[in-house]
């Protein structure tokens, strides 16, 4: 239902429990208003402020008794949320919003918030420890993270995956709402550009859109987006999809992830998308949600400074000397179920089994980053990796030779860069990963160090960076033999080929760095929001079903109170009604009109001043049978090929030559596609033939419809027909047939009979009805001249872009409108208030 106030809808999200009461921390309002002393304040004349929202702030906190609050804060320049600043316009105010580093969580206070805001342009979100644990370690890491990486929680004991827990989901929503509360204190919604990062904050666009309907919101998902068959298993799948659609721009690393998102929107919400001039857009309640595909790059300047540091050069020499006369392969992974560390070690074992000549020469150094989550799955990954490496080392190791070297201790950025620079090959064997920038970093380290300018990458085909590194040796990590063979190919590859592959990778990585990514996303976000202030916005729905409807400034709801006074004053009225989706709900199984519809149409037709027409794509026999009780109702069937002015008048054709030999060509083609597409069928009309696929698989049906359209256009190229694709249909009609044409004929007939309509109401809901709207809104374009005082109302069903200037919400509203018009002639004009008062006082 429409809301009178979009800002109050947040309070209606009754499924989201209130935040625990412990700390009602609020930023002082002087700071919330944008104090000039704050570097995060929006500039009234410069570029709009960028608000970067991520789960964690890009800060490090170390205990320091001499520092304010007992903590020494420094910028964590390794985070993407901080690195993207390099791609934003110079002098742009930037505000970071997120939770504190774990080591600083206990120091939460208003004073700390003010300090971080003024010193680092960072606004902390304070979550109670228990809420944060349930939000992050509960719902995010042990439900959403595995599922986004294709691991279904089949049983409670599934590694890394928990079954859906409604209480944990409420914690997830509560945490997202806390982010929205914090942003509300400081956000300038008409000016700021908000960029939300990753799946932890999937619900945040909905909470922000509720409060700020015109907020400019971008969202980038850094993890994979799974197949719709996986995503649809989430009990709150629609809520999460709608949340993403409440953003203006949604970004993904690869086309596969974007394709899965689009498929989920199509299969679960029935939304279609279009590609126009290189941009993919989803039409969603009058808004176009843009989908962007671009992988995150690396910070070239920062990495170059690390590689060129003397400390790194010393470590490169030490590593090179330690592995002299050996071929060094390197892997760097988090302790994670999906990184495939165990599979990598099995591949190394298979390599030494199949190639004895590499024993004593091939070494795999595996740097293990600390785990980002808690749980039994992390422990089992560590135990498995340790067991396999111990077995391989025991079998193939010799004094002075260890085939697999696991480094479990903390490793500095300089040491990691040194290993990258010294390694002949980088191996990434993740079974599923959002992007994984390790191959990018490896390539730059080899280029910028004193090492030879050549490299080889063995890369899992299930990693997000795989499509961008065409020179890598791609492998299926589940195939141990394939991994082993790829490692061998890398080690025996000629130097010339290594150099060519390396140059190809470096050219891409150096030109598609994090600054390029941030600049591209920022520009597209501004483009996606450019129409915000030229549209009106309505908020509809409750809780996580909330959405904003964006409509043109002249597009408004048609009310009975507005139309009835004009209806009463006129003498020659024309009422044009579509059938399906207008007076009959699309979801209705029984498509015959109800008694209520028949009754209101008869009452309208009884008034001699009214001329009422049903204008439909359905066949004339079906419509004749359904509307037999309506004696004076006009019907235009099959998009106007057949027309009659009343029940007893004969059917008239449009005057075209009745040559339907083309059906003999079209029908066999449609039959071929019907046999190949389960759920499709053919509808035969006297003047047309239609292929329906609304009951077929959405993706396959749409693909088949496109192929059928091309096929029919080819075989019917010389026939006097038009092949059109509509909503879940492909239709072949004779040329010159449309709802717009039949409306022109009706208007022309009334004008020539000396009774030009001084009131026209046209209501429809789909693409074919746009032709009707055009005919009555611009009748002069078709040679029809209406009286200058005519009242014309073109009205679409549902809030969506249309040539109509008015809308009604649904078929229920349409019937109420018609009932209001049917009752209008019988109502007496009320006495003027002043006259009634005078009469009473005289008496």
N, C-alpha and C positions, 0 to 999 in steps of 0.2 A: 504494500500500500504506500502511496506517496506520503512523504513526511513534510510537516510544516516547517520543521527546522532540522537541517542536516546536522547541525552542531549538537543537538540533543540525542541523536540516535546512538551515540556511544553508550548512554545510560540504559538503552534498551537491550543491550547484548546480554540477556539474562543467562545464557549458557556459560558465560565467562564468570567464574567466581571472583569476588573482590580480592585485591591484593592483601596479603597478611599485613596487619596494622603496625608492625614494630617501629618503622622509622618514617614518619611523614616528612622526609627531607624535601625541601624545595629550594630552588635557586633564588636568591634575593631578587626581587622584581627590578631593582635598578640594573642588575646584570641582564635580566630577561629582556628588558627593553632595548638592550644593545648599547651598553656604555661605551663612550668614545675611547675609553682606555683599553677596551677589549679588542684584540686583533681579530676576533671572530665576528665583530659587528658588521652588518651589511653596509655597504657604501651607498649613499643616496645618489651619487653621480657616476660611480665606476661600474664595473661588471657585477652582475648579480652574485650573491654569496652562494658557494657550494657547500652543502651540508652532507658530509660523508658519514653514513650510519653503518656500523659493523658491530658484531658481537663484542669484540674487545677493542679498546682504544689502542692506537699505535704507540704505546708507552711501555717502558720497562720500569720496574720499581725494585730497588734494593734497600735493605735495612741500613740506615745511617742515623745514629743518635744525634748527630750534629745538624742534620737537615730538618727543614720544616716537616712536622707531622711524623718525624722519625724515619722518613723514607726519602731516598734520592731518586727522583724521576728523570728519565732520559727518553728521548724519542727512539722508538724501534723502527729504524729505517728499512728493515727487511720485510715489513708487512706491505701487502699490495695497497691497503687503504692509505698508507703514507706515500708510497712510491708514485701513485697516480697523480699526485700534486704536480709532478714535472710536466704533465700534459695539459694542465689547465692554463688559461690566459694569465699573463703576468699581472701582479697586483690584485689578483682575485682573492677576496676574503674567503677563507676556508674554515669550516667548523667540523670537528670530528665528534661523533656521538657514539658511545659504547660503554661497556662495563669496565671496571678497573682491572688491572692485572691481578691475578689470583693472590699474589703476595701483598697486595695493598687493600684487599677487600675489607679487612677489619677496620681500616682507617676512615671509612665513609663519614663525611660530615659536610655541612654547608660550606664551611671554611675551606675544606679541601677542594670542593667543586669550584669555588671562586678562584682559588689559586691555580688550578689546572686550566681553567678557562682563560684567565688573563696571561698565563705563562706559556701554555702550549696550544691554545685554541681547541682544547678538548673538554667536552661536557660529559661528565660521568653519569651513567645510569646506575643507581644503587639498588641492587636486588638483594633481598634477605638471603642468607646462605642456603637455607633449605629450599627456597623457591629456585634459586640458581641451580642447585644440584638436580632437582627434579626436571627443570627446564632443559639444562644442557646435557648432563650425563644420563638423564632418564629418557626424555622424549627425543631430543635431537640426536645424540650419539648412539643410542641403543634401539631406536625405532626408525627415525627418518634416515639416518646415515646408511644403515645396511640396506634399507629398502630402495633408496636412490641408487645404490650400487648393485641392484638386482638380487638382493638376498631376501627372500620371503620368510617371515617369522612363522614357519610351519608349526613349530612346537615351542613351548617355553624353553626347551634346552638347546634350541638352535644357536649355534655360535654367533655371538654378536647381535642377535636379533631378538627383541622382546615382542610379544603379542601386543596389539593396540590396547592401551590403557587410557580410559576416558579421563581419569584424574590427572595423569601426566600431560594429556593434551590440554586440559584446563590450565595447568602450570605453564605450558608453552604459550597459551593465549595471554595469561596474566603477565608473563615476562614481556611479550610483545606490546601489551597495553602500557606497561611501565615505560617502554621506549617512547611510545606515543605521548604519554603524559610529559615526559622530559622534553620532547621536541616541541610540544605545545607551548612551553614556557618561553621559548626563544625564537620560534619559527616565524618568518615573515612570508606567509604562503603565496602572496602574489608576486614576490620577487625572488625568493630562494629557489635553487634547484637542489632537490633532495636525491641522493644516490644511495640506495640500500643494497647491502651486500650479503648474499648467501642465504642458505635455507634456514638458518637459525631465526631469521626475521621474515619468514614467508607470510605471516599474517599481518605484518606492519602496514603494508599499503592499504588494507581495509580500514584499520584503525585511524590512519591519517586521512584517508578519503572521507570518512565519516565527519571529521571535524573541519576539514578544509577541502570542499568539493573541487576547487580549482587549483589545488596544490600541484606542483610540477614534480612528478615522481618517476624515478628510474630504478630498476631492480636488475641486478646481475647475479645469476646463479653460477657459483664457482664449482659446483658438483655436477655429476651427470644428471640428466632428466631421463628416467627409465621409460621403457616401452609402455604404452597405454595399458597393456595387459597386466603389467606389474603395478602401475600407478593406480589402476582402478580397484585394487585390493584394499586401498586405504579407506577406512570407514568415513573419513571426513574429506574425501577427495574433492568433492564439489566446492567445499569451503576454501581449500587451498588453491584450487584453480581460479576461483573468483577473486581471491586475494591477489594473485599475480595479475589478473586482468584489471585490477584497480590501479595498477601502475600505468604510466603512459608509454614507457619503453621497457621491454624485458629482454635481457641479454643472455646469450649462451655461448659457450666456447666453440661448439661445432654444429654443423647442420643436422647431424643425427639427433642431438639433444633438442634442437628447435623443432625438428620434425616430430619427435615423440610428444612434445608439448602441444603442437598444433593438432596432432592426432587425438590426444586426450581431450582437447577443447571440442573437437568435432564429435567424438564418440560419446562423451559424457555430458556436454552442454549443448550439442547441436549447432556449434558455431562454425562458420566457414571463414576462410582466409583468402586473401588475394595478394598477388605480387604485382607491384606497380613501380616501374622505373627503379628496379633493384631493391625496393623495400617491401617487406612482408607485413601486412596489416590485418588485424582481426577486428571486424566491426562488432562493437559491443555496446548496445544501448546508445547509439549515436556518437560514441567515442571510437576512434581508431587506435587500437593498441598496437604499437609497432614492435616487431620482433627483430632483434639484431643478432648477428652471428659474427663473432670476432674473438679469437683466443687472447688471453692476457699475455703480454710480453714481459721482458725483464728490464730492470733499470740498468741501462748500459753504462751510464756514468759512474754509478756506485760500484758496479762489478769491475769496471776498469781500474778504479782506484784501489780496490782490494787486490786485484791480480798484480798491479804494478808496485805494490808495497814491498819494501825490502824484506819484511818478515815472510811474505809469501814466497819470494825468490829463494830465500834460505831454505824454507821447507821443501820447495820443489827439488833443490839439489840433494837434500837429505833423502827424500823418497826415491829419487832417481838412483842414487848410490845404493840404497837398500835393496832395490829390485833390479840391479844391473844384470844384464843378460837374461832377463825374464820379460814376458809379455804381460803387462798389467791391465787388468779390467777393473772398473770401479762401478759400484752401485751405492746410491744414497736413498734410503727409504725410511719412512716412519714405521714404528711398530704398529702395523695395521693389518687387519684380516685380508684386505684387498690388494696389498702391495706385492704379493707373490714372491716374498723372500724365499720361502721354502721351495717353490718351483724353480727359482733361479739357482739355488744350490743343487737341486736335482739335475738341472741342465748342466751345471759344472761337473757333477759326478759322471754324467753320461758322456760328456766331452772327453774326460780322461780315460773312460773305458774304451771309447771308440777310437781314440787317437793317442796311443801310447807315447808317440813322439813328443806330445805336449806335456807329459809328466815331468815335473822339475822345471818347466818353463812358463806355463800358464798359471797366473795367480789372479784370484778374484778378491778384491778388498771391498767389504761391505760395511759402510758406515750406517749405523742404526740410530736414527733420531729418537728422542724420547716420545713415548705414547701420548696422544692428545686426549685419551679417554681412559676410563677405568673399566675393569671387568675381567671375567674369566677368559674372554676371547683374546685379550692382549697377552695374558700370561701364557696361553696355549701357543700363540704365534711365536713368542720368545722361546718356549721350550722346544717347539718343532724345529725352528731354525738352529738352535743350539745343538740338538740331537743330530741333525743332518750334517752340519759342518764338522762335528766331532767325528762322525763316521767317515766322511770323505777324507778328513785329515789323517785319521788313523790308517785308512786303506792306502792312500797315495802319498802321504807326507814322508819326508826323509829329513835327516838332520840338515838344517839350513833351508828347508823348503816346506812351506805351509800353503796348500792349494787355496784354502778359503780363510781369509783373515777377517774376523768380525771385530769391529770397533764399537763397543757399547758405551764408552765414556763420552762425556760432552766434548764436542769437536768445534773449534772456533771457525769462523768464516774463512780465515786465512789458511787454515789447515785443509779445509774442504776444497778451497780453490787450488791449493797445491796438488791435492790428489787428482782433481780434474785435469790440471795442466800436465801431470806426469803420466796419466793413463792413456794407453793406446786405444781403448774402447770403453764406452759407457753402456751399461746393460740396465734396461728398465723392463721389468717383467710383470707389472701390475695386471691383475685380472680385471680390474675396472678402476678407472681414475678420471676425475673431472678434467684436469689439464696435465699437471705434472711438468713443471718448468725445468726439471733437472737436465734434460737434453739441451735446452737452450743455454743454460749456465755452462755446461760442459763445453759446448761449441765456442762460446766467447772466451773461456779460460784457455782453451787450446790456441785461439787466435791471438790473444793479447799477451800471452806469456812467451818465454824464450823457447818453448817447445816447438817442434816442427809444425807447420801450418797444415796439418792434416788430422783427420779423425774419422772414427766409425761409430755408429750408434746402433745397438741392437734394441729394438723398441717393440713393445707389445702393441698389437693392433687395437686393443681395447682402451688405449690411453688417449685423452683428448688432444694432445699435441701431435698425434700420429699423422693426421691428414696434412699438417703443415710442414712435415719433415719428409719430403718425398725421397730424399737420398738415404734414409735409414733402412736397415734390414728389418722389415716388419715380421713379427712372429706371432703365432698363437701360443700364449704362455702355458696353456694347459697341455700342449704337446711337448713333453720333455725332449724328445728327439729333435724337434724343430728348433728348440732353444739351443741345444748342443750344436746342431749344424750351423746355426747362425753365428754362434760364438766362434766356431772354427773358421767360417767364411771371413769373419772380421779379422781374425789373427793372421790369416794367410793372404789377405787382400794386398794387391800391389800398392806401392806408395802413390803412384799416379792416380789410381782410382780413389784412394783415400783422400787425396788432395781435392779431386773434383767434387766428391760428396761433401767434403768440409766446406768448400767455397760456396756450394749451393745452399747449405744450411746457414752459413754465416751471413750471406746476403739477405736471407729472409729474416733471421733473428735480429740483425742490426737495424733493419728498416721497420720492423714491426715490434718495436719495444713497448714498454709499459706507457710511455708518453704518447705514442701513436694510438694505442688502445684507449687511453683516457680521453685524448682529444677527440677521437672519433665518436666515442660514446657520448661525450658532453655535447658535441654538435648535433648528434641525432636526437638527444633528449630535448634540446631547444627546438629543433624542428618538429618533434612530436607534440610539443606543447604550444605551438604558435597560434592555434585557434582558441585557446582557453578563454580569452577575454571577449571573443566575438560570439560566444554561445551562452545560453542560460543552462543552469544545472539544477537538477532535482535529485534528491536522495530518496531511494526506495529500498525496502527490505529491512529486516531486523538482524541483529547479531552479525555472524559471519556471512550472511546472505546479502549484506548491504551492497549496493551499487549506485553509481551516479549516472543519471540520464542527461546527456548533453544535447541540446537542441538549438536551432537557429533562433535569433532574437525575435523573429516574427512568427514563430511556430508556437501555438498555444492550444490549450484544451478547449474543445467545443462544449459549451454548457447549454443546457435547456433554457436557462434564464436569458442567455444572450440571443438565442436563435428564435424563440417562440414569438417575441414581439414583432420581429421582422416577418416571420411566417404569417402572422395574422393580417398584416397590412397588405399582403400581395394577393393577386387573383389568378395568376397562371403559374403554377408551381410544377417543377420537374424534380422527382426524387429518383436517383440512380443508385442501386445497391448491388454490390458483389454478393456472392453467396457463401462459398467456403471461406472460412476465416473472418467473415463479416457478420452475417446473421446466423451462421452455423459454425460452432467451434471446430478447429482442425482436429482436435483430439477426440471428437465424438465418433463412435463406431457406427452408429445409425445416422446416416447422413440426411435422412428425410427431415423436413422442417417440423418443428414442434407445433403443438396447438397454439402456443403463445405467439409464435411467428406468424402463423396463418391469420390469427385474430387481429394482430396489429396491422398487418398488410391490408386486410379487408376494411378495417376502419379508415385507413388512409385513403384507400381507393373509393370509398363511399362519398368522399368530398369531391364534388364536381370540379373544384379548383385544382385538384391534384392529379398529376399523371405520374404513376409509379412504375418503375422498370426494375426487374432483376436482370443484371448483365453478368453472365457466367460463361465459363469455358466448358461446362457440362453439356451433354447432348440434349436435344429438344424433347425426345420422348421421355426421358427421365424427369426433366423439369416440368413437362406437361402433366405427368402423373402426379408429381408431388404438389403442384400448385393448382390442381383441378378445382379446389374449393374457392379459389380467388378469381371471380368472374371478370373483374375489370383490371387485373394485373397484367402489365406488359412484360414480355420475356424476350431477351436477346440471348440466344443459345450459341454455343460453340464460338465464343468470342465475337459474336455478331454476324456470323454467316447466315443464321436463321433469326428472323425477328417476327414477333406478332404483337399487336397492340392490346389485345384482350383475349380472354379464353375462347371466344366464339369467332374471332377473326382468323383468317387463314395465315399460315406461315409465309413470310416473304424471304426470298434469298437476297443476297447482296448485289445481285446482278451480274456476277462474274460467270464466265462460261463454265458449266458443270462438267469438267473433264477431270476424272479422277484416275486415269490410267497410271499415274505416278505411284499410286498405292501398290500396284503389282511389283514395283521395284523396291519400294520402301519396306513393305511388310516382311519379305524374306530376310532383309538385313537386320531388322529389329528382332525377328525370331531367332536369328543366330546369336545375338547378344543376350536374349532372354534365356536361351538354353545354357549359356556360359556364365550367367550371373544369377545365382540363387537369390530368390526374394524379389526378382523383377517380373514385370508383366506388361502386356500390351493392352491399351484401351483403344477400341475402334469407335470412331465417330463418323458421321456421314461426310463431313468435310475435312476431317483431319485424322491423324493417327498419332498416338502418344505412347511413349515408352516410360514406364514408372520404375524408379529404383529406391523409393523411400524405405522399403522393407529389406533392402540388401545391406551388406556390410558398407558402412559409410565411405571408407577409403576406396574399396574396390568398386562400389557403385559409382562414385564420382569419377574414378579413372575410366571405367567402362563408358560412362556418359560422354566423356570427352572424346574417346575413340569413336563412339557411335556418331557423335556430331560430325566429326571429320569425315567418317565413312559416308554418311548420308549426304553431306554437302558435295562430296565427290561424285556419287552416283546420280544425284538429282540436279547436277549443275545446269542442265539444259531444260529443266522442268519449271513451270510457273508456280513454284512453291517457295516457302521460307522455312528453313530448319532453325528452330530456336531451342535454347536450353534454359529451362526454368528451375524452380526449386524442386529438386529430385525428379525432374522429368526432362525428356527430349521430345519435342513436338514438331510435326510437319503440318503446316497450314498452307492453303492457297495464298498467293500474294495478294496484298490489299485487304487482308482480314486482320482486324484488331478491335479491341474494345473502344479505342479512341475513334476509329472510323464509324462504328455504329452509333456512338454518342453524337458525332457530327451529323449523321443522317437524322437522328431523332430531333436534335435542335433545329436543323434546317427545315424539317417537316413542320414543326410547330411555328417557326417564323413565317413560312410560306402560307400557312393556314390562317394567318392573321392573329395568332395568339402566341406571340413570342414570350418565352418564360421570363417572369420578373423575379423568380426565386428558383435557384438550382442548388440542390444538395446531392453531392456524390460521395459515397463512402465505399472504400475498398481497403485491401490489406496487402496485396503483393505486387510484383513487378508489372503484371499485365494491367493492373488498375492505374498505374502511373500514366498510361496512355489516356485514360478517361480524365484524369486530373488535368493533364495538359490541354485537352480539348475544351474543358469548361473554364479553365483559368485564362487561356489565351484563345478564345473562340475566333477572334479576328484573323488569326493566322490561318484559319481553315475556311475563310470566306463567310462565316456565320456572324451576323451582327445582332447582338442582344441589346435590349434597351439600356441606356446609360445608367438607369437607376436600378438595374437588376442586382439582387443580392445573391452572390455566388459563394458556396461553401464546399471546398474540396477537403475531405477529411479521411485520414488514414487511420487504420486500427493498430494501436501500439505506438510507443514513442520511438521513432526512427527517422532517419533522413528521408525526405519525400518532397515531391512537387506540391503536395497539399500544404495548406497553411494551418490546418487544424488537425487535431488527433483525438481519438477516444481510446481508452485503455484496452478494452476487450469487447467481445461480442455481447456481454451483459450490458455494457455501457451503450452499445449500439441499440439494443432493444429498448432500453430506458429512454434513449433519445427519440426513437420512433414513437414510443408510447406518449411521450410529452407532446410531440407534434400531432398525434392522433387526437389527443384531448384538447388541443388548443382551440379549434373552431367552436367547441361547445362551451367554452368559458366566456363569461360576460366580462366586459371591461369594468374594472372597479371604479367606483365613484372617486373623484379626487378627494383627497383628505380634507382640504379646506371647505369644499362644498358640504361634505358629510357633517363636519363640525358646525357649520352655519345652520344646517337644517335642524340638528339636534337642539341647538341653543334657542332657535325660534320656537320649536315646540315647547 
